């Protein structure tokens, strides 16, 4: 019983908000810097995602997407943004110079299922929407990682992956 309460506390720390709308459960993560790593573990029935902390680049947190329960269905991966009620402020150092960043709009990856969704809020996704970043190494690395994530998640859930959808379509529609 103590272990169950411990797990519930961990879940509450990882998810900023858990809501129920129209019989669907929506999980909203805290804001993270980026997806650092991921791995399909079909033998265990899990898809592991590792996120880099937005305040401390050496700190990581992870999440598991599980195999679907009976009656559920994986719909796909979607991207979007939401405006924050108040600015999210990040203090960091760049070349030993202290800097501050104010985030008003946060981007997310949504793993959508018939019975609910998991929203992962990531600071790094805004990079993909700026055409001036196309030549940068981080842009290409982030795009490759996201495409690989899409492919592996679709494969994990046994759904056909269409490359002209997902992140590439979202970038095409929203890039400036």
N, C-alpha and C positions, 0 to 999 in steps of 0.2 A: 504494500500500500504506500509506503514511504517513497519507493522508487517511482510510482505513478505520479505522485505529487511533484517530485523532482523533475520529471519529464515535462509536466504541464508548465512548470516555472520556466524551463528552458525554452519551450515553445513560445511562451508569452514574451520572452526577451528577444527572440528572433523575429517574430511577427509583430509589427507595430499595431496592426488592426486585423481583427477577424470579424467578418460581417456575414449576415445571411440575407439574401435578396431573392425573392421568387423561388424559394426552395433550393437555392444554390449557395454554396459556402465560398466566400471570397477571402483569400489570405493575402495580406499586404505586408511585405518585408520592410525592414528598416532601409534607409538609404545606404547603399554600398558604393564603393569606388568602381568595381568591375567584377566580372566573373573571372576568377583566376584559373580555375581548372574544373574539369567535369569528367565523369566516367560512367558508362553504363555497366550495371552489375546485374545482368539478367538472372543469374543463378540465385541471387538473393532477392530478386524482384524489386530492385531499387535503381534509380538514376541519381547519382551523386553530383551535387553542384557545390563548388567552393567559391566563396565571395571574399574579396579583399575589403577590409575595413576602410571607411572613408577618412577617418582621422589618423589611423596608424597603419601605414603600408606594410608593416610586418605582422599584422594581426589578421587572422582569417576566421570565417565562420562558414558552416556548411549546412546544406539542406538536402533532403532526399525527396525525389518524386517517386511515388510508388506505382506498382502495376495497378491497373484499374480494377475496381471492385465490380461485381456483377451489376449489370444495368448501366454502367458508366461507359463513356466513350471519349477518346482523345480527339478534340476538334482541330487543334493546331496551335501554332505560336504566333502571337500578335504583338505589335509594337505600338507605343503611343506615349503621351505625356500628360501630366496633370499640373495645374498651377497650385503651388503651396499656399496655405492660408497666411503664413508669415515666412519671411526669408530664412533659408537654411544657411548658416554661416560656417565656413571651414577656414581654419587657420593652418598654414603650412609653410614649409621652408623650401625655397628653390635657390640653389647655389648659395647657401648660407644667408639668404635674404628672406626675412619674414614677409609673407603675403597673406591676404585675406580674400576669400572668394564668397560671393553671395549668390545663392541659387534660389531663383524664384519659380522656375519651371523644371520639373524633374521627369526624366524619361524612364520608361519601364519596358520589360519583356513580360508578356502575359502567356502563361501556359494554360490554355483553355480546355476545359472538359465539359461534358454534358451536365455534370452535377456541381460544377464550381470552377474556380480559377485560382492560380497562384500568380500574384503580381510581384515581380522582382525589380525594385527601383535601383537604377544604376546611373551614377554620375557620368560615366565614360560614353554613354550612347550619344550624347550631344555632338561628340567629335565627328560621328558619321554623317551628320546633317550639314556640315560646313564644307563646301566644295574646295575651299582653300587648303583644307587638311589632306586632300587626296594624295598628295606627294609625300606625306610624312610616313615614317615607318610605323608609328603607333596606329595610325588609321588603318593601314593594310593588315597589321597584326590583329587588330580588333575585329575587322571585317572577316578575316580568315577564321578566327576563333568562333565568331558568331555563326558563320556558315557551317562550320564543323559541328557546332552545338545543335543547330537545326537538324542537320542530317542524322546525327546520332539519336536525338530525341524521337524523331519520326521513326527511325529504325527500331528503337526500343519499344515503341507502342504499336509497331506493325502497320504504320500508315505510310502511304506513298509520299515521297518527298518531291515537291515541284520547286525547282531552283528559281523560277521566275516569280515566286511568291515570297512571303516572309520578309526578311531584312532587305533584300535587293529591291523589292517593290516599294517598301516603306521609304528607303533612301531616295529612290527615283521620284516619289510623290512629294517628299518633304525637304529635299536638299536645296540649300540656297547658296 
